[in-house]
Amino acid sequence: MQCMAIFLLQMILSIIMPVHNGEPWLVECLESVLAQKFSGSIQLSVYNDASNDKSATILEGFRSKMEKAGICMLINGHNGTPVGVGAARNRAIEASSGQCLCFLDADDVMDNRRIEMQYAAAVTRPNAIVGCQFRRLPEDSTPRFTDWCSRLKQEQLYTQAYTSHGPTVAMPTWFCSREVYGNVGKFDESGKGTPEDLIFFKAHLESGGKLYRVDEVLMMYRYHPGATTHSIHRDTIWEIQVSSLEEQVLCGWKQFTIWNAGKQGRKLYRSLKDENKHKVIAFCDVDAKKIEKGVYIYEESKKLPKPRVPIVHFTDATPPFIICIKQDLTEGGFEKNLASLNLQEGKDYYFCS
């Protein structure tokens, strides 16, 4: 009780932790909370989402340890049917009272500098989602995703927000003010199969929210078969990608070229609203067979005559471009071609792959 009274006087930061059957990793995660170097007041708000393992026992076992360390631990939850990670995060946030929110999943581990460094970045950026670099365990899991997240420049956190990788600031590293959460409203509570982090990220950007990444490895982001991300269908992510691209980029363009006359480029074209299909002046490519064909005919269209879109070599194409090519898969060939045009990302092109 004394710890709670002190916290109410010095209310600063809340760690938000949803838990569902976290027994295999929970001890390591909670120990990383105790190890934090942060000198301010910390509140740990846990929502136990119908765990049927020993998670509840482990959480209660850490309560006294947290209080001895000056960390006020709030444990809420329910039994029965799990409500999902989005709802669990919302309930943990509703029970908390810190001005800053530090998100932590029960299967991940914080570096002891995490809160200290991300708090310092967040307090000067009250309208930003602040992330950090991370390492994966096992180390060889998702190497392309990990490399992509770590090497993005600050401005690319915005310009590459429309790829299949998802949020450019990885959700397990999020840190933000309560105001940022309030501006969006809450996490989607549809449950399993819903990319609640991507939906929140999209809404944050659409409301004018900012992004920032601390360029230090401050999180161990665990990869395992039971992770929530595995329940999300690729088509669900694609629909959100395209919707975001249309609402945040294409709405300001009068015309554009789709870079990739193959499967992915055609998929984008077919997924666009009619008003944006009309803006596509060409596909471009390097494949001689596609270029020789000369035109893409949108056979699925109900319009007559069927829409026809020219296919040209990339050197003959007119920017701006939406690029439907995955990076780092052509041994540098695509990247060399793109660099040869001396274009500016975020003005002359965006990726959607």
C-alpha positions, 0 to 999 in steps of 0.5 A, spaced: 500 500 500 505 504 501 508 503 494 501 505 491 501 511 495 508 513 493 506 512 485 500 516 486 504 522 488 509 521 482 505 518 477 510 517 471 510 510 467 506 504 466 508 497 463 502 494 459 503 487 459 497 482 456 498 475 458 495 468 455 499 462 457 505 465 458 508 460 463 514 458 459 517 465 458 514 469 464 519 469 469 524 471 464 520 477 462 518 479 469 525 479 471 527 484 465 522 489 469 526 488 475 532 489 472 530 496 469 535 502 470 530 507 470 530 512 476 522 514 476 516 511 478 514 504 475 507 501 475 506 494 472 499 493 469 498 486 467 491 483 464 491 475 465 487 473 459 484 466 461 490 463 462 490 455 463 497 454 465 501 457 471 501 464 469 497 466 475 501 463 480 508 466 477 505 473 477 502 473 484 509 470 486 512 476 483 508 481 486 512 482 493 519 482 489 516 488 484 514 492 491 520 491 494 523 494 488 518 500 488 514 497 482 507 497 483 504 491 480 496 491 478 494 484 476 487 483 473 484 478 468 478 473 467 477 466 466 473 463 461 474 464 453 480 468 451 478 475 449 485 476 445 491 481 445 487 487 443 482 487 448 487 485 454 492 491 452 486 495 453 484 492 459 491 493 462 491 500 460 484 502 463 487 499 469 493 503 469 495 510 471 501 512 468 502 518 463 507 514 459 505 507 456 511 501 455 508 495 452 511 489 453 509 482 451 509 476 456 514 472 451 519 478 450 525 480 454 527 488 455 534 490 456 535 493 462 536 500 459 530 500 455 525 504 459 530 509 461 532 510 453 525 510 450 522 514 456 527 520 454 525 519 447 518 519 448 517 525 453 520 530 448 515 527 442 508 526 446 505 525 439 509 519 437 510 512 437 517 510 440 520 504 438 527 501 438 531 496 435 531 488 437 534 482 436 530 475 435 530 469 439 532 464 435 537 468 432 536 466 425 528 467 425 525 472 420 532 475 418 529 479 412 524 482 417 529 484 423 534 487 418 529 491 415 526 494 421 533 495 424 536 499 418 530 503 416 532 511 416 527 515 421 524 518 415 523 511 412 518 509 418 513 513 414 515 512 407 515 504 408 509 503 412 505 500 406 509 493 406 507 486 408 512 487 414 507 491 417 508 497 422 515 500 421 516 500 428 515 493 431 509 493 436 513 489 441 518 495 442 512 500 442 512 506 447 508 512 447 504 517 451 497 516 454 495 521 449 497 517 443 493 512 445 487 516 447 487 519 440 486 513 436 481 510 442 483 503 443 486 497 440 481 493 435 478 487 440 476 483 434 480 477 437 484 472 434 486 473 426 486 481 427 492 485 426 490 490 432 497 493 432 497 494 424 490 497 425 492 502 431 498 504 427 494 506 421 489 510 425 495 513 429 498 515 422 492 518 419 490 522 425 497 525 424 501 521 429 509 521 429 514 515 429 521 515 432 526 509 433 531 509 438 537 506 435 539 501 440 537 494 441 533 494 447 528 488 446 529 481 445 523 479 441 521 472 441 519 468 435 515 461 437 509 457 433 504 460 438 505 467 437 499 471 435 502 473 429 501 466 426 494 467 426 493 473 421 491 471 414 496 474 409 490 477 405 487 481 411 494 485 412 494 486 404 487 489 405 490 494 410 496 495 406 492 497 400 487 501 404 492 505 408 496 507 401 490 509 398 488 514 404 495 517 405 498 517 398 494 516 392 489 521 394 494 526 393 496 523 386 493 525 379 497 519 376 502 514 377 506 508 375 506 501 378 513 498 378 512 490 377 508 488 371 508 481 374 503 478 379 504 482 385 503 489 381 497 486 377 494 484 384 495 491 387 492 494 380 486 489 381 485 491 389 485 499 388 478 503 388 476 505 381 478 512 382 485 510 383 485 504 377 484 510 373 490 514 375 495 508 373 498 510 367 503 504 366 506 498 369 514 498 368 518 492 368 525 489 366 522 483 363 523 483 356 517 478 355 512 482 359 515 489 355 514 485 349 507 484 350 506 491 351 499 492 355 496 489 361 488 488 360 484 488 366 479 482 364 476 481 370 473 488 369 465 489 367 467 495 363 467 495 356 472 495 353 476 492 358 481 497 361 488 496 358 494 499 361 501 499 357 507 496 360 514 499 359 521 499 361 522 502 367 527 507 364 521 509 359 516 510 365 514 516 368 514 517 376 511 517 381 511 509 382 508 504 387 513 499 387 511 492 388 518 489 389 520 486 395 527 489 397 534 485 397 531 479 393 534 480 386 542 480 389 542 488 388 539 488 381 533 492 383 536 497 388 541 498 382 536 500 377 532 504 382 538 508 384 540 510 377 533 514 376 535 519 382 529 519 385 526 521 392 523 516 396 516 519 399 516 523 393 517 520 387 516 513 390 513 508 395 513 501 396 507 496 397 510 489 397 
